[in-house]
């Protein structure tokens, strides 16, 4: 689950669209409506009058992915026009299940012999090749994305206007999920998070708990173990990966705090990052801390 968030017109929707074309498996762009309140808006419903199931574009894309070994991207465009934790609640829960064979959604209360092939006892198993991607703008017409949603996703923030550039033509290629999973596994084997980094991150966790009453939680640590090795395998450094996790998972929560009363504590956090990781490290986090201090004045 990936959230692409930021100012309008920066290419949040275009990115998964173009990646789908490149992977030879077009992304499904599903426009979220402000009226969405529950799962029926996302998954459809059985009509008792017509005796037919009213399906949605989202459900069609999920079902189609069960026939495909390549990555399938499903975009919830303008995701926060409605409350994500309402209409997407079932998926937020399912994706926490430790066993992937438990990733089941119930579509039919009374299974029939003519149900679709991949429907088993009225339930559909969510395939592992789907990337759910939500795009989000922050303005007066949107809802705030809650911590429950952020904690279960990886986020990319589009804070600056994009500029066009020339790129060399590259032939499209399919991207099987097994191939990608093997790359992730190889990254974890070759670039495991070091013991020293984990010890420092634990100290940072304790500092944030003591001074801001916020905790990382086991879910974030689980994501860290998977994300940082992949980040290093893609050319980044371990500290940069830790910085990104701290920036998108912890400092994001600071936006709901009353930072006017925490200015001194934020200065202390900046100094503590220097003590743990060095003066020129954790640049993303330091920039965010400076912004929070500026807002508090």
Buried (B, 14 or more C-beta within 10 A) or exposed (E): BBBBBBBEEBBBBEBBBEBBEBBEBBBBBBEBEEEBEEBEBBBBBBEEEEEEBEBBBBBBBBBBBBEBBBBBBBBBBBBBBBBBBBBBBBBBEBBEEEEEEEBBBEBBEEEEEEBEEEBEEBEBBBBEBBBBBBBBBBEEEBBEBEBEBBBBBBBBBBEEEEEEEEEEEEEEEEBBBEEEEEEBEEBBEEBBBEEEBBEBBEEBBEBBEEBBEBEBBEEBBEBBEBBBBBBBBEEBEBBBBBBBBBBBBBBBBBEEBEBEEBBEBBEEBBEBBBEBBEEEBBEBBBEBBEBBBEEBE
